[in-house]
Amino acid sequence: MGFGFGLSANAQWVLMSTAILGMAAGVIGSFAFWRRHSLLSDALAHAALPGVVIGFFVAGGKHLPMLLLGAGLSALVGAWFIQWIRSSTRIKEDTAMGLVLSVFFGFGIMLLTVVNRSAAGGQSGLDNFIFGQAAAMVRQDVTVMAVLASVVLVAVLVAFKEWKVFLFDPAFARGLGLPLGWMNGLYLALLVLVIVTGIQAVGVILIAALLVMPGVSARYWTQSFGKMLVLAALFGGGAGAAGTLVSVLGDGWPTGPFIVLAAGSVFLVSLLFGSRQGVVVLAVRQWIGRSRTGGRRRMDDPVGEGTGSATPKALGRGSAG
């Protein structure tokens, strides 16, 4: 089959673009992991669905730039509501995220039902935004996705040192004169950009998994933040490419579930065999440590002491009485 696995030119472009998307999701998802915003990415992904449908209404059809613009604006509105609920009420942030996730997604499903019952609803293709469908993407869709994902990677690479200080020591970053408010806004914008870029290929329900799992998997292999980003990009890109390949080779199979399964497989391997915190690796290290400690103790103990056995000399003393 060759390098392209017997795929058409458009399918190979789709494969490449989803690999780039996976890399961007892994990198920006690592940021969300360190900021404990994993649930936020899920909430914003679900909040993007109403914007997709509203963009369809405004454009009068499936015009991808308008759909992505609507998704981005809807996700940002969801983020604003989360912040407003958290700051203006006694409701905690995780509860606010759950509220926004459920309400926005329910509203999006309602709008999607209205579109599907309209005259052109059957041909809208908006159902693909639920679970993702890479095979339905055309060359323009692929180009837009690849460009937007590349923008995220470049934004992280260019300001890597600033991002590192921003994430790990905000007080020091403020002392250096870094605009924390602007950086926080840029971080949120990049997170939304990855979400709206990936919802057509992965779907609004599962894009959060592609954001979370590569970074978590990478954490089991290294303590270095830079190496973690590299590994997360590799894991995310590999999962995106593998899931898309299975979807394209199949007959109308959704892309999102296969990408998530690929990312989940990487996470399972990392959980068990990760060189830093893998369950199996830690168990083996503990077993080796106990073996060495037990061996040293046996070598240091006097003969017969602590073993329940007695030397002939001790026996002689005991029988003399």
C-alpha positions in Angstrom: 0.0 0.0 0.0 2.9 2.3 0.5 3.2 5.3 2.8 -0.4 6.4 2.2 -1.9 3.0 3.1 -3.8 3.1 -0.2 -5.6 6.3 0.8 -6.6 9.1 -1.6 -4.8 12.4 -1.6 -7.6 14.1 0.4 -7.6 11.3 3.0 -3.8 11.7 3.4 -4.3 15.4 4.0 -7.0 14.6 6.6 -4.6 12.2 8.3 -1.8 14.8 8.4 -4.2 17.5 9.7 -5.6 15.4 12.5 -2.0 14.5 13.5 -1.2 18.2 13.8 -4.5 18.7 15.7 -3.6 16.0 18.1 -0.2 17.6 18.7 -1.8 21.0 19.5 -4.4 19.3 21.7 -1.7 17.5 23.6 0.4 20.6 24.2 -2.4 23.0 25.2 -4.1 20.1 27.2 -0.9 19.9 29.2 -1.4 23.6 30.1 -4.9 22.7 31.2 -3.6 19.8 33.2 -1.2 21.9 35.2 -3.9 24.6 35.8 -6.4 21.9 36.9 -8.7 22.9 34.0 -9.4 19.5 32.6 -13.1 19.9 33.3 -13.1 23.4 31.8 -12.0 22.0 28.5 -14.9 19.5 28.6 -17.4 22.3 29.5 -16.1 24.6 26.7 -16.3 21.8 24.1 -19.9 21.2 24.9 -20.6 24.9 25.0 -19.4 25.2 21.5 -22.2 23.2 19.9 -24.9 26.0 20.0 -22.5 28.3 18.2 -22.0 25.7 15.4 -25.7 25.5 14.7 -26.2 29.3 15.0 -23.3 29.8 12.5 -25.1 27.4 10.2 -28.2 29.6 10.4 -26.3 32.8 9.8 -24.3 31.5 6.9 -27.4 29.8 5.4 -25.4 26.5 5.0 -22.3 24.6 6.0 -19.7 27.4 5.7 -16.8 26.1 7.9 -15.2 29.5 8.8 -18.6 30.7 10.0 -19.3 27.5 11.9 -15.9 27.7 13.7 -16.5 31.4 14.5 -19.8 30.6 16.0 -18.3 27.7 18.0 -15.5 29.9 19.3 -17.9 32.7 20.3 -20.2 30.3 22.0 -17.4 28.6 23.9 -16.1 32.0 25.1 -19.6 33.0 26.3 -19.6 29.7 28.2 -16.2 30.6 29.8 -17.6 34.0 30.7 -20.6 32.4 32.4 -18.4 30.0 34.4 -16.3 33.0 35.6 -19.3 35.1 36.4 -21.1 32.3 38.3 -17.9 31.6 40.3 -17.2 35.2 41.2 -20.8 36.4 41.8 -22.3 33.5 43.7 -21.3 30.9 46.2 -21.3 28.2 43.6 -17.9 26.5 43.2 -16.1 26.5 39.9 -16.6 22.8 39.2 -20.3 23.1 39.7 -20.4 26.1 37.5 -18.6 24.2 34.8 -21.2 21.4 35.1 -24.0 23.8 34.8 -22.6 25.5 31.7 -21.8 22.1 30.1 -25.3 20.7 30.5 -27.2 23.8 29.6 -25.2 24.8 26.6 -25.1 21.3 25.2 -28.8 20.8 25.7 -29.5 24.1 23.9 -27.2 23.0 21.1 -29.0 19.6 20.7 -32.3 21.5 20.6 -31.1 23.8 17.8 -29.6 20.8 16.0 -33.0 19.1 16.1 -34.6 22.1 14.5 -32.0 22.2 11.7 -32.4 18.5 11.0 -36.2 18.9 10.6 -35.8 21.8 8.2 -35.8 21.5 4.4 -32.0 21.3 4.1 -31.4 19.7 7.5 -30.7 16.2 6.1 -27.8 17.6 4.0 -26.4 19.9 6.7 -23.8 17.4 8.0 -24.0 19.0 11.5 -24.5 15.6 13.1 -20.8 15.0 12.4 -19.9 17.6 15.0 -21.2 15.3 17.8 -18.8 12.4 17.4 -16.6 13.7 14.6 -16.3 12.4 11.0 -13.0 13.0 9.3 -14.0 11.2 6.2 -16.6 13.9 5.5 -14.0 16.7 5.5 -13.0 18.3 2.3 -9.8 20.0 1.3 -10.8 23.4 2.6 -11.8 21.9 6.0 -8.5 20.2 6.3 -6.5 23.3 5.4 -8.4 25.4 8.0 -7.9 22.8 10.7 -4.2 22.3 10.0 -3.5 26.1 9.9 -5.3 26.8 13.2 -3.7 23.9 15.0 -0.3 25.1 13.7 -1.0 28.6 15.1 -1.4 27.0 18.6 1.9 25.1 18.3 3.7 28.2 17.2 2.2 30.4 20.0 3.4 27.9 22.6 6.9 27.4 21.0 7.7 31.1 20.6 6.8 32.0 24.2 7.8 28.7 25.9 9.8 30.4 28.8 7.0 32.9 29.5 4.4 30.1 29.5 6.5 28.1 31.9 6.8 31.0 34.4 3.1 31.8 34.0 2.0 28.3 34.8 4.4 27.4 37.7 5.2 30.7 39.5 2.6 33.5 38.8 4.1 35.7 41.5 7.5 35.6 39.9 6.0 36.2 36.5 4.3 39.3 37.9 7.6 40.5 39.3 9.1 40.1 35.8 6.5 42.3 34.4 4.6 39.7 32.4 1.0 40.7 31.7 -0.7 37.8 33.6 -4.2 39.0 32.6 -3.3 39.0 28.9 -1.5 35.6 29.2 -4.5 34.1 30.9 -6.7 35.4 28.1 -4.4 34.1 25.5 -4.3 30.7 27.2 -8.1 30.6 27.2 -8.2 31.7 23.5 -5.7 28.9 22.6 -7.8 26.3 24.5 -10.9 27.4 22.7 -9.1 27.5 19.3 -8.0 23.9 19.7 -11.6 22.9 20.7 -13.3 24.6 17.8 -10.6 23.3 15.4 -11.1 19.7 16.5 -14.8 19.4 16.9 -15.4 18.5 13.2 -12.8 15.7 13.3 -13.2 14.5 16.9 -16.6 15.8 18.0 -17.8 18.1 20.8 -18.3 15.2 23.2 -14.8 13.6 22.8 -12.5 16.5 22.0 -11.9 17.0 25.8 -10.5 13.5 26.0 -7.9 14.4 23.3 -7.0 17.4 25.3 -6.6 15.6 28.6 -5.2 12.2 28.0 -1.9 13.0 26.1 -0.7 15.3 28.9 -1.7 12.9 31.7 0.0 10.1 29.8 3.2 12.1 29.3 3.3 12.9 33.1 4.0 9.2 33.8 7.2 9.3 31.8 9.0 12.5 32.9 9.3 15.3 35.5 10.5 17.9 33.0 7.8 20.3 31.7 9.5 20.7 28.3 9.8 16.9 27.8 6.2 16.5 28.9 5.1 18.9 26.2 7.1 17.0 23.6 5.7 13.6 24.7 2.2 15.0 24.9 2.5 16.3 21.3 3.8 12.9 20.2 1.0 11.0 22.0 -1.7 13.3 20.8 -0.5 13.4 17.2 -0.1 9.6 17.2 -3.6 9.1 18.6 -5.1 11.6 16.1 -3.4 9.9 13.1 -4.2 6.3 14.3 -7.9 7.1 15.0 -8.4 8.9 11.7 -6.7 6.1 9.8 -9.2 3.6 11.2 -12.1 5.9 10.5 -11.1 6.7 6.9 -10.5 3.0 6.1 -13.9 2.1 7.6 -17.2 2.7 6.0 -18.6 5.9 7.6 -17.1 5.2 11.0 -17.0 8.2 13.4 -13.5 9.5 14.0 -13.8 10.7 17.6 -14.3 7.3 19.3 -11.3 5.8 17.5 -9.0 8.7 18.3 -10.0 8.6 22.0 -9.5 4.8 22.0 -6.0 5.3 20.6 -5.3 8.0 23.2 -6.7 5.7 25.9 -4.4 2.9 24.9 -1.4 5.2 25.2 -2.7 6.3 28.7 -3.1 2.6 29.8 0.5 1.8 28.7 1.8 4.9 30.5 -0.2 4.1 33.6 1.3 0.6 33.8 4.8 1.0 32.4 5.6 4.8 32.6 9.2 5.2 33.7 8.4 7.8 36.4 5.1 6.7 38.0 3.9 3.6 36.2 2.1 1.2 38.5 4.2 -1.9 37.3 7.4 0.1 37.4 6.8 1.4 40.9 5.9 -2.1 42.1 9.1 -3.6 40.6 11.2 -0.8 42.2 9.6 -1.4 45.6 10.2 -5.1 45.3 13.8 -4.6 44.4 14.3 -2.2 47.2 12.8 -4.6 49.7 14.9 -7.4 48.4 18.1 -5.4 48.7 17.2 -4.1 52.2 16.4 -7.7 53.4 19.7 -8.9 52.0 21.7 -6.3 53.8 19.9 -7.0 57.1 20.6 -10.7 56.8 24.3 -10.0 56.1 24.5 -7.6 59.1 22.7 -9.8 61.6 24.9 -12.0 63.9 24.7 -15.7 63.2 21.5 -17.1 64.7 20.2 -13.7 65.9 16.7 -13.0 64.9 16.3 -16.3 63.0 14.9 -18.5 65.7 17.9 -20.8 65.5 20.6 -21.4 68.2 24.3 -21.9 67.9 25.9 -24.9 69.6 27.5 -22.6 72.1 24.2 -21.2 73.1 22.7 -24.7 73.3 25.5 -25.7 75.6 24.8 -22.7 77.9 21.1 -23.5 77.9 21.6 -27.2 78.9 24.2 -26.5 81.6 21.6 -25.1 83.9 
